Amino acid sequence: MPIIKSAKKRMRQSLIRKKHNRRIKNRVKNSIKNFLKLVNQKKGEEAKKMLPQIIKLIDITSSKGVWHKNKAAREKSKLMKKTARL
């Protein structure tokens, strides 16, 4: 446990950020998982409707600094390729 006051505050802030980042990551991860299920089940129309929402989530995730911008671009590219194959 930190002893110095500023270290205690940094620890509190870090725990709050960790919780927030996890919530955002899980939301994106679950939506991608659901999208991939639709793609695997060959439900192209539903997947194409879902894609813009997922891309928006990924953009938010990268703009908030939870994901690096290159990771976000890579994920979007991967999802668009899968959609194009349908």
Phi, psi and omega in degrees: 000139179291150180257319183287141184303315182293327178292324177296317180296316179300322180295316178299314181298318182295322178294320179295315179297320180300314180298315181296314181296320178299318180299316180295314181299316181296321179298315180293314183299317180294320180292323177295319180299316179296321178298314181294328175298316179297319180296317181293332178273005179063033176263076187296318183297314180295320181296319180293329177288328184280334186304312181300325178295318180292319179298320177298316178299317180296319178298318178297317181299319181284325181290332178276355177086010179284318174247149174288151184298328179290322177296318179298316180296319180296316180295316179298317180298316180299316181292321180293323177297317180295323179291322181294331180288339183289000000 
